[in-house]
Amino acid sequence: MSPEFVALALRKQRLQMHAAQQREACLQVLSDVETVATRVEYLQSRVQMLGEALGRHAWVLALAGVALLVVRPRGMVRWLQRGWLVYLATRRARKAFAVALAAVRKRAAS
């Protein structure tokens, strides 16, 4: 065999080994991301269960809101502002999480 052919064969082998190492590193990162995504999904389901429980007992929340409005009107306004900000933040986070989770699942499926 010619020396150029041997050099090319060795270079090909090194590139294949490097590609295999990169594949393993990517799979490890995806595994870590999938673990985090699974935990976040679990937390999301728990928050959803809490929301359903609060929905079944909405009258208690309404009564507490009326009592707070009567006792401390300014405090109620402050809590409404905070609640609105939390609502907006969770809505944005839920959308971003859904997009990221779909991308991870698509990668894992292929």
C-alpha positions as CSV (number, residue, x, y, z in Angstrom):
1,M,0.0,0.0,0.0
2,S,1.1,3.5,-0.7
3,P,2.0,5.8,2.2
4,E,-0.7,8.3,1.2
5,F,-3.4,5.6,1.4
6,V,-2.2,4.5,4.8
7,A,-2.2,8.1,6.0
8,L,-5.7,8.6,4.7
9,A,-6.9,5.3,6.3
10,L,-5.4,6.4,9.7
11,R,-7.0,9.8,9.4
12,K,-10.4,8.2,8.6
13,Q,-10.0,6.0,11.6
14,R,-9.2,9.0,13.9
15,L,-12.2,10.9,12.5
16,Q,-14.5,8.0,13.1
17,M,-13.3,7.6,16.7
18,H,-13.7,11.3,17.3
19,A,-17.2,11.2,15.8
20,A,-18.1,8.3,18.1
21,Q,-16.8,10.3,21.1
22,Q,-18.9,13.3,20.1
23,R,-22.0,11.0,19.7
24,E,-21.5,9.6,23.2
25,A,-21.1,13.2,24.6
26,C,-24.3,14.3,22.9
27,L,-26.2,11.3,24.1
28,Q,-25.0,12.0,27.7
29,V,-26.2,15.6,27.4
30,L,-29.5,14.5,26.0
31,S,-29.9,12.0,28.8
32,D,-29.3,14.8,31.4
33,V,-31.8,17.0,29.7
34,E,-34.3,14.2,29.5
35,T,-33.9,13.6,33.3
36,V,-34.5,17.3,34.0
37,A,-37.5,17.4,31.6
38,T,-39.0,14.3,33.4
39,R,-38.7,16.1,36.7
40,V,-40.2,19.3,35.4
41,E,-43.0,17.2,33.8
42,Y,-43.7,15.6,37.2
43,L,-43.8,19.0,38.9
44,Q,-46.1,20.3,36.2
45,S,-48.5,17.4,36.8
46,R,-48.5,18.2,40.5
47,V,-49.2,21.9,39.9
48,Q,-52.0,20.8,37.6
49,M,-53.5,18.6,40.3
50,L,-53.2,21.5,42.8
51,G,-55.0,23.7,40.3
52,E,-57.8,21.2,39.9
53,A,-58.1,20.9,43.7
54,L,-58.3,24.7,44.0
55,G,-60.9,24.7,41.2
56,R,-63.1,22.3,43.2
57,H,-62.9,24.5,46.2
58,A,-63.1,27.9,44.5
59,W,-65.6,29.2,46.9
60,V,-63.0,29.1,49.7
61,L,-60.6,31.2,47.6
62,A,-63.4,33.6,46.8
63,L,-64.3,34.0,50.4
64,A,-60.7,34.6,51.4
65,G,-60.4,37.2,48.6
66,V,-63.5,39.1,49.8
67,A,-62.3,39.0,53.4
68,L,-58.9,40.4,52.3
69,L,-60.6,43.0,50.2
70,V,-62.7,44.2,53.2
71,V,-59.8,44.1,55.7
72,R,-56.9,45.4,53.5
73,P,-57.9,46.8,50.1
74,R,-54.4,48.0,49.3
75,G,-53.0,44.6,50.2
76,M,-55.5,43.0,47.9
77,V,-54.4,45.2,45.0
78,R,-50.7,44.2,45.7
79,W,-51.6,40.5,45.7
80,L,-53.5,40.9,42.4
81,Q,-50.5,42.6,40.8
82,R,-48.2,39.8,42.0
83,G,-50.7,37.1,40.9
84,W,-50.9,38.7,37.5
85,L,-47.1,38.7,37.1
86,V,-46.9,35.1,38.3
87,Y,-49.6,34.1,35.7
88,L,-47.8,35.8,32.9
89,A,-44.4,34.2,33.9
90,T,-45.9,30.7,34.2
91,R,-47.6,31.1,30.8
92,R,-44.4,32.1,29.1
93,A,-42.4,29.3,30.9
94,R,-45.0,26.7,29.9
95,K,-44.8,27.7,26.3
96,A,-40.9,27.6,26.3
97,F,-40.9,24.3,28.2
98,A,-43.3,22.8,25.7
99,V,-41.1,23.8,22.8
100,A,-38.0,22.5,24.5
101,L,-39.6,19.2,25.4
102,A,-40.9,18.7,21.9
103,A,-37.4,19.3,20.5
104,V,-35.9,16.8,23.0
105,R,-38.5,14.2,22.2
106,K,-37.9,14.7,18.5
107,R,-34.2,14.2,19.0
108,A,-34.7,11.1,21.1
109,A,-37.0,9.6,18.6
110,S,-34.6,10.0,15.7
